[in-house]
Amino acid sequence: MRGQTTGDCLCRRTFPDQEDPGARADPPQPMRQWVLSFPFLLRFLFASKPAVMGKVLGIVYRTIATHLAHKGGFAKPMAQTGAVTLI
């Protein structure tokens, strides 16, 4: 309809010196993706013994998490890291 404004337009008119709400969010940070590949013989071992694969993935996760914590300047117990694993 003519003569009506949306809430967004009204805010801009009411508070012209206020910064853009999108500018207040944290700036985008680069995200590192790690891909781990194994030879076929180890893949067959992991397929037949999932417990072994779980232990290997635990070692790999701890290694990468420790590396990232040290790179960020944190002690490992203070850092909080996360991972998504697709097999």
DOTIKE-529947 format. One record per residue: x, y, z of N, C-alpha, C in turn; residue in three letters. Coordinates in steps of 0.2 Angstrom, whole numbers, plus 5000, padded with zeros to 4 digits. Last residue first. Layout:
N
X  Y  Z  X  Y  Z  X  Y  Z  ALA
...
END
This chain:
87
5159  4794  5038  5163  4788  5035  5159  4785  5029  ILE
5161  4809  5045  5157  4805  5040  5161  4800  5037  LEU
5161  4819  5059  5164  4813  5055  5159  4810  5051  THR
5164  4834  5065  5159  4830  5062  5162  4825  5058  VAL
5169  4842  5081  5170  4839  5074  5164  4835  5072  ALA
5176  4854  5091  5171  4850  5089  5173  4847  5082  GLY
5184  4861  5106  5184  4860  5099  5178  4855  5098  THR
5189  4872  5118  5183  4868  5116  5183  4867  5109  GLN
5202  4873  5129  5200  4874  5123  5193  4870  5122  ALA
5208  4870  5142  5204  4876  5141  5200  4876  5135  MET
5216  4858  5139  5210  4858  5144  5205  4864  5143  PRO
5226  4864  5130  5221  4859  5128  5215  4859  5133  LYS
5228  4881  5131  5230  4875  5134  5224  4870  5132  ALA
5228  4892  5117  5225  4889  5123  5228  4883  5125  PHE
5232  4898  5105  5235  4900  5111  5232  4898  5117  GLY
5228  4892  5093  5224  4897  5095  5227  4900  5102  GLY
5238  4882  5092  5238  4887  5087  5234  4893  5089  LYS
5233  4873  5102  5240  4877  5103  5240  4882  5098  HIS
5221  4870  5097  5221  4873  5103  5228  4877  5104  ALA
5225  4863  5085  5221  4869  5084  5221  4873  5091  LEU
5232  4852  5091  5235  4857  5086  5231  4863  5086  HIS
5221  4846  5098  5227  4849  5101  5231  4854  5097  THR
5213  4842  5087  5211  4847  5092  5216  4850  5096  ALA
5222  4833  5080  5219  4839  5077  5217  4844  5082  ILE
5223  4823  5090  5229  4826  5087  5227  4833  5084  THR
5210  4819  5093  5214  4822  5098  5220  4826  5096  ARG
5207  4814  5080  5203  4819  5083  5207  4823  5088  TYR
5216  4803  5079  5216  4808  5074  5213  4814  5077  VAL
5211  4795  5090  5218  4798  5090  5219  4804  5085  ILE
5198  4792  5086  5199  4796  5092  5206  4799  5093  GLY
5201  4785  5074  5198  4792  5074  5198  4796  5080  LEU
5206  4773  5081  5210  4778  5076  5207  4785  5075  VAL
5195  4769  5088  5201  4771  5091  5206  4775  5087  LYS
5186  4766  5077  5185  4771  5082  5191  4773  5086  GLY
5193  4756  5070  5192  4762  5067  5190  4768  5072  MET
5192  4746  5080  5199  4748  5078  5198  4755  5075  VAL
5178  4744  5080  5182  4746  5086  5188  4749  5085  ALA
5175  4738  5068  5174  4745  5069  5177  4748  5075  PRO
5182  4728  5058  5183  4729  5065  5182  4736  5067  LYS
5180  4729  5044  5179  4722  5048  5179  4723  5055  SER
5183  4742  5041  5176  4739  5039  5175  4733  5043  ALA
5196  4742  5045  5192  4746  5048  5184  4744  5047  PHE
5202  4733  5035  5202  4732  5043  5197  4736  5046  LEU
5199  4740  5024  5196  4734  5025  5196  4732  5032  PHE
5207  4751  5026  5200  4752  5025  5196  4746  5026  ARG
5220  4745  5026  5217  4748  5032  5210  4749  5032  LEU
5220  4742  5012  5221  4737  5017  5218  4739  5024  LEU
5219  4755  5006  5214  4750  5005  5214  4744  5011  PHE
5225  4768  5016  5226  4763  5011  5220  4758  5011  PRO
5215  4783  5020  5219  4777  5022  5220  4772  5016  PHE
5213  4800  5023  5212  4795  5018  5217  4789  5020  SER
5205  4814  5029  5209  4809  5031  5208  4803  5026  LEU
5203  4831  5029  5201  4825  5025  5207  4820  5027  VAL
5197  4845  5036  5202  4840  5036  5199  4834  5033  TRP
5194  4862  5034  5192  4855  5033  5198  4850  5033  GLN
5193  4877  5042  5197  4872  5039  5194  4865  5039  ARG
5186  4892  5039  5185  4886  5042  5189  4881  5038  MET
5188  4910  5043  5189  4904  5038  5188  4897  5042  PRO
5174  4919  5048  5181  4916  5050  5182  4911  5045  GLN
5165  4935  5046  5166  4928  5045  5173  4925  5046  PRO
5163  4945  5061  5165  4944  5054  5166  4937  5053  PRO
5149  4945  5071  5156  4943  5071  5158  4943  5063  ASP
5137  4958  5068  5139  4951  5069  5146  4950  5068  ALA
5136  4972  5065  5137  4970  5072  5139  4963  5073  ARG
5131  4973  5052  5138  4974  5053  5140  4972  5060  ALA
5118  4971  5052  5122  4965  5050  5129  4966  5051  GLY
5113  4983  5057  5112  4977  5061  5117  4972  5059  PRO
5122  4998  5053  5119  4992  5050  5119  4986  5055  ASP
5122  5010  5066  5125  5006  5061  5120  5000  5059  GLU
5112  5025  5067  5114  5019  5070  5117  5014  5064  GLN
5108  5037  5061  5115  5036  5063  5117  5030  5066  ASP
5095  5036  5059  5099  5036  5054  5106  5035  5055  PRO
5082  5031  5066  5089  5031  5068  5094  5031  5063  PHE
5070  5032  5058  5070  5035  5065  5077  5035  5067  THR
5074  5027  5046  5072  5034  5046  5072  5036  5053  ARG
5077  5014  5049  5082  5018  5046  5080  5025  5046  ARG
5064  5010  5054  5070  5010  5059  5076  5014  5056  CYS
5056  5010  5043  5055  5015  5049  5061  5016  5053  LEU
5062  5000  5036  5062  5007  5033  5061  5012  5039  CYS
5058  4989  5044  5065  4990  5043  5066  4997  5040  ASP
5044  4990  5044  5048  4991  5051  5055  4993  5049  GLY
5038  4998  5030  5040  4992  5033  5044  4994  5040  THR
5026  5011  5027  5033  5009  5027  5034  5002  5031  THR
5013  5017  5017  5015  5013  5023  5023  5012  5022  GLN
5011  5024  5005  5011  5028  5011  5013  5024  5017  GLY
5002  5011  4997  5005  5017  4997  5005  5021  5003  ARG
5004  4994  5000  5000  5000  5000  5004  5006  5000  MET
END
